[in-house]
Each structure stands twice: as C-alpha cells, then as structure tokens.
Amino acid sequence: MTMLSPYQPPRLDPLTYTAVSKHLIADVSFGDQSALQQNCDVRELLGQFGSPLFVVSEEALRQLYKGFHSAFSMPGIDTRVAYSYKTNYLPAICAILHAEGAWAEVVSGAEYELTRALGVDPSGVIFNGPYKANDELEWALQDGAIVNIDNFDELKRIEDLAVHIRRPCRVGIRVNFKFGPSPWNKFGFNYESGEAAKALDRIGRNKALKFELLHNHSGTFQLNQEVYGRAVEVLIDLAKHARNAGLEPTMVDLGGGYPSGNRLKPEFDLPASQRRARNLLHPYGEAVLGKLLAAKELFGGKPTLVLEPGRALVDSAVQLFCSVVSTKTIPNQGKAVIVDAGVNLVPTAYWYEHQVDQVEEAGEEAGLESVSIYGPLCMQIDVLRENMMLPPLKLGDPVVVSNVGAYCHTQSMQFIQPRPATVLLGPDGPELIRKRESWRDFFVLDRMPNRLKPDGFAL
Ligand SMILES: Cc1ncc(COP(=O)(O)O)c(C=O)c1O
C-alpha cells in the first residue's frame, strides 16, 4: 500500500514592487561607456593580452567613488564609504578605491587578510557576515577593526574572546526589520521582536566591548530609497536604547545595495520601467542625511555615516572585450554569433541585459540586424544577449560587453574555459593586473596517487 504524505496547504507569497524591481534599469552618475573605448584600441589590446580580456578604467572607478561619496555628504556628518570587497576584490581595484579614501567592508577571513596585505588601516575595516571563525574574529578585534555582530552565538564567542584581547573590542550589531516583502531577514538581530534591544542590553553589561555602530543592509539593487530612510529611523530608535544601556554609538552603517548602470532583462522588469536620471544616487542621500543629522546628539554630536556600496562603485568601470568565433543562422530564430566569453565570466547575464557593442564601424549601408550572442560553453544556457540589434558581425570581430565590474570576477567560473587576463587602463596606459589562466591552473591543487599515475604524467 502506498503511504500518502500529509497534506501541505499551498502557499502564496505576494510579489510586490520591491521584490521584482531589484535589478531594474538604472543609470549611475558615471555612465559614459564610450569614455573607456576612447582611450584604447580594442583590437590592439586583444592582440596584446589575448581574447577575451577584462578591462578596468581607473578614471571611471575614481569618478564613481567621488560621485557616490558626494551623494551622501552633508556638513555635520562624517561620511565613510566602505567598499564591499566581495563585489570585486581584484587587489588593484581595492587599492585604487583605498587611494580615494575608501574604507573596506569584508565578509570573510580571506577578504580580511587582503585588507592586511594591502596595508589598509584596520580602524577603517568593517567585518560583516553571518559566520566569522574564532581566529578571524580574534585578528580583527585585536587589530582594532569593527566587527558587526550577527547573532547571539557570535556575541557569546566574542565575549569569550574579549577576555584575552588586550584592547577594547570595537563592535556593532547588524539589525533587520520588516519593510515590504524584503527577504533579507537571515542576517542580524530583529528589531520588531526586541531581539536587537536585548543584544544592546547584553553588550552594555560587558566592559570589554566598545560598542560603536548600528548596521542594516536591506538588499540588492534597491530601487526604493525609502528603505534606507526607514533604516535610519530604526537605527536611531535603537541608538536611544543603546544610550539608555550606557553605550555610546557614533556610527550608522546602511550597508550596500545601491543600483549600478545595468539594465534588467524585460522578463524581470517592471512594465513602467524607464531609464533613471544620471544623479540616481542623490535621492538615496536625501532619504537619510537629514534624518541622521537631526539625531546627531545620539551619536556624539557628529554622526559617522558608513555606506557599503559594491556594484554602484565598480560595475560601470569594467568592460569585457571578446571576439566572434563563429556565426550561424539558426532555423526559425535567425542570426546567432558565438563569442569566446559567456556566463562563465559574466554570470550576471542571467538577469541583466548587459550593453553589448560592436566596436568597429560597419558603415551606414550595413544597417542593423537582430542577433543572439552565445558564449563558448558546451551548454545551451550560455547566452550573453538574445535578439539584440547590432551591425552585422563577422568572424574575428571584437565585441565589448559593458558594466561587468560587479560580481563577474568574483563569481566567474573556472569551468571548461580558463579565465582571461585583466588589464587596468590607467595614466600610464594598459597594465596587466591579472594574468590569463592556462589549463594547468585548473589542476594546480590536484594530486595524483602514485598507483593511478599514467607513465610520464605531469600536471
Ligand atoms: C552586508 C553587505 N554590504 C554590502 C553589500 C554590497 O552590495 P551591493 O554590491 O549590492 O552594493 C552586500 C551585498 O550583498 C552585503 O551583504
């Protein structure tokens, strides 16, 4: 006899504005894609460094940083931009942003180690995330970095470690609160349940902890700036509680999630979507600065506003140059080209319509044609763009994919194809900042037991 499983009632979750809009069309203060192409000859760079090739514009990166900082600046507030390392931790990118004055936001011991290797002052490092190992916590606290505590288990581990650490341990707490259907409730202490207030009371009873900061990160590609305004209100309310518990907070940390210059695929987009204004980030600043300033006394007179942008700082500063490796006509579909870079290097192509350009003049008489652009992987889902209008492409033509600075390097896959070189276009011309991989790099950590080794085997 078959056993029936118990009846599970169906569940319906509302799909509302903030849930579907996270990758909506956006434009940032630096959005001039041609700036990068003007400075270089795409074919020459591909010839010199191989195809495909990631290209980082130092000038774009610096402009994006400055634009972001200025959107959140106001007299009476000390604004600190802590670059979110996981978005793209190419050391040269981090170094440029630090030279501009960025702090660092890290979420693992590996990222923390990179800040040390880059000589970043630990007092400007924010250590976030739902899991930090004990040795990682100990380094960070001992160095004087700020640890944003995620949960009571972590708080207990920090209390135990603090006994041995020979300086006050600088800590903050991450807070989550209800705002629409936002699913970002895995992280931090909940506000509405009183959990966050309880954490503050407990920290207030421990003289080894130096409480400095209240933190929220509300989500990804947040197009509703009101969530940041609400975060400030919640964190101000908790700052009052912290003061009553004998603590002296000085900082509010609003996390990341600010949009970049990318465009969402139509199937994920809102019907009423449109390109956003160039000063996209200013409404975000306006949503938070006045409220924070009005509560300055709770933060020692001059609040520090910490922001942790990732994609808004780096997306538009990086392009991927690649080459057409074949062209074909697919029955009932039309023209298709295969290029030598796909979702292995641009995983964000699953949800963004990345700007793709043919870089060489085709002549006006050539016109435009509909073409789908596929990557080189042996998988049907390896698609960069479907049915876009471009001048006719032929074998060997260079193609440029834009806005690939965020989550492409760090989430790229060593799958089937080795990963390409990365070049920085700076004041001294192109400089190699990451070498091209070879097939051997796939296997660099592998070991072959002697009993299985074929004659002459060497990796
Ligand atoms: C805590 C925290 N800060 C900052 C960021 C950076 O986000 P984004 O790249 O969307 O700005 C993230 C990303 O998820 C995050 O989890």
The ligand as a Gaussian input file, in Angstrom:
#p B3LYP/6-31G(d) Opt

LIG

0 1
 C       26.438000      43.472000       4.164000
 C       26.617000      43.854000       2.743000
 N       27.168000      45.047000       2.460000
 C       27.350000      45.434000       1.175000
 C       26.982000      44.646000       0.117000
 C       27.209000      45.142000      -1.291000
 O       26.032000      45.137000      -2.025000
 P       25.941000      45.841000      -3.464000
 O       27.001000      45.282000      -4.340000
 O       24.566000      45.489000      -3.949000
 O       26.115000      47.307000      -3.215000
 C       26.396000      43.386000       0.370000
 C       25.958000      42.514000      -0.743000
 O       25.149000      41.654000      -0.639000
 C       26.196000      42.988000       1.716000
 O       25.646000      41.803000       2.012000

